Amino acid sequence: MPMLDGVRAMACFIVVFGHYFSIQPNNSSTVLFNFTGYFGLQNFGVVLFFCISSFLLSYLFVKEYDARGFNNVTYFFIRRTLRIWPLYFSFLIAINLAVRFKAFQPDVNANATEYLQRFNILLALYLPNWIYATSVATDSVPPNTSFINILWSLGVEEQIYFLFPFVASFLLVKKYRGALSLAIIGCALISRLFYIAICTLKLNGGMYYSTFTYLDVYLIAGLFGGLYARDNSKFQKLTRNSFLSVMVVVLLFYFMHLFSENAVAPYRAISAIIYPVLALLTSFCILWVLHFERSFFSKLLSLNPVRAYGVLSYSIYVWHVLAFLFLNTLCSHLGLMAPAALEQRPSLAFIYFLLYLSFTFSVACASYGLIERPFLRIKERYSVSGSANFFSWQKYFFVSLSLSVFLGLLLK
């Protein structure tokens, strides 16, 4: 399903776009900053990632079950380990070395040092999200560690991956399906209500980072993926209703705005229903893209450069905030204009944004080729699906790096 690579690319770009205008200094008056904040793009992008992941994993899980009559759980864990662990732990080693040799600016390095000294064990155990989910005081986590903070979502995914094959196996059995679905939804709802209650006590509850919060998100998107694998015609006919499709898009933007206001504490009662509604609307949109594969939008998402961005999305996500810090430092050393000096010069600010995108893309290409790809070749031995051999990471690396140099010269 090449369109899903394109949807993953869109989710990645939304996150990168949202983070850029939230971490860029002196940007509070810009239209793009207000737009990303109003719709909470970086927050929604993470939920979209979760929905895509669950949709695809469930689709492949059901296809394997229907073809073989069983699912190889051992192979599932091998595939997930080879896909996620190499880059994750390479990143942890890289940032620990960077902090050890003081590669960052003094304030960033000091905060990162404190962060790693306190939480390295949780990071190594794939529990970074619980640093924030269990936080009850706003000063319990050091500031200026955004390039490490982004690992929280990888923690959520890895913890749910551990549960996924067992839960999915039970959901494939009809007599367990209803009760188990209700139990998952109930667990997610209780988790949200718990954190809302904490906030009424004037404490900082980390509902946004809790693994339990996203259980029904994965369930809903996973059910969509499973039904799509079974080629449920009645289910897919929903996407042919033009009025319903328009309403879904309108509601999606509305709930994105609600999510932006309630993603972090203090929470309101409506926070309890935002997550499953967003999952339902987002899963419908994914289904629409797959169903109307001949539409202009689906064809656009299937273009090789867009798919390449989607395949590289894991590397892009892991490195993009760190790439921003490094790029700022590099521009300062080379005498280029930094984003803080571009507030009143929109054209140059746009060039810097393009420079950031191309530079991050080149870093992701190198990361994919040198770290991810060797392990992905091993992963393919345990996979029932194809591999991402439609693009050359070396070509994209040299093109994006050349573009970065060109854009940098424009800022000289």
Secondary structure, DSSP 8 states (H G I E B T S, - for coil): -HHHHHHHHHHHHHHHHHHHHHHSTT-TTSHHHHHHHHHTHHHHHHHHHHHHHHHHHHHHHHHHHHHHSS--HHHHHHHHHHHHHHHHHHHHHHHHHHHHTT-S-HHHHHHHHHHHHHHHHHHHTT-THHHHHT--STTSS-SS-HHHHTTHHHHHHHHHHHHHHHHHHHHTSHHHHHHHHHHHHHHHHHHHHHHHHHHHTT----GGG-GGGGHHHHHHHHHHHHHHHTT-HHHHGGGG-HHHHHHHHHHHHHHHHHHHHHSSSS--TTHHHHHHHHHHHHHHHHHHHHHTTTSHHHHHHTSHHHHHHHHTHHHHHHHHHHHHHHHHHHHHHHT---GGG-TT-HHHHHHHHHHHHHHHHHHHHHHIIIIIHHHHHHHGGG-SS----SS-HHHHHHHHHHHHHHHHHHT-
